[in-house]
Amino acid sequence: MRLNEDPVAFEAFYRRHVDAVLRFVVRRVNDPHLAADLTADIFVAVLDSAHTYRPGRGSEIAWLYGVARNVVSAQFRQSAREMRATSRIAGRRMMDDNDLSRMEERIDAERQMRRALEAMAGLPEGERAVLELVAIDQLTVTEAAAALGIRQVTARVRLHRARRALENVASPSAEYVEGQV
């Protein structure tokens, strides 16, 4: 079939089979808008796959019903995915403009902490670990030492080195980290 190359042939094919396709669809869906959309989708699929029709394998209508079945099945699968996605978010409130404003305020408020974390990323692991526990997680030096399994004096030395390293970074985050002990 050369339906995609010959508009007259496609029109004749469409007129011959549109009622049968519509009956096929409405037996499977109960929404008239969806039935119309699926019928149109079926004929678009026919244009895309007309080259696969082999008369020796069956009639045009049998082939067309195969195409229709695939299109309708794809729609059912898509609907099922959408329902699963909807059920996952059911009961959750979508973000509105006020939520977005609050989110922007939080992002701005945490800007200093992000700068501090970026500066801390360049520190040796031991120094960074003590500094994170003290400055970010609000542990005392003694608690940080216990959490890391090191002596308290080692934790103090590492904290001192980390602070000195951060002093070289010109940002308010160093002041924030300095005041946390």
C-alpha positions, 0 to 999 in steps of 0.5 A: 500500500502506498497510502503515505504517498498517495492522498487520494488512495489514503482518502479512499482507504479512510472512507472505506474503513473509518466506521469499522475503526470507530466501532472497534474503538468505541467498544473499548473506550467510553469517552467520545473524545478519546474515541475520536482521538484514538481513531485519528491516531490509528489512521496516523499509524496507518500512514506510518506503517502502510508499507508493512501491509502484506495482502497475502497475510490477510485482508486490509481490515484485519491488518487495520484492526491489528494497527488499531489494537496496538494504538488502543493498547498503547493508550491503555498503557499510557493511561495506566502509567499516568494513574500510577503517577497520579496515585504516587502524588495523590494527597501531596500539595503542589507548589504554589507561588508562595511556596516558590518564594519561600524556597527562594528565600531558603536558597538565599539564606543558605548561600553562606553555608554553601560557600562554606561547604565549597571552601571546606571541600578543599580541606584534607578529610580529617580536618573537614570531618571535624569542621563539619561536625562542629560547625554544621552538625553543632557538636562540641569538639569532644563530641566530634572527637568521639564521633570520629574515634580520635583524641580530643586534642587531635580534633582541636588541632584539626579544627584549628587547621581547618579554620586557618585554611578557611580564613584564606577564603574571603567570605562571610562563611569563615566568620560563621565557622569561626564562631561555632566552638 
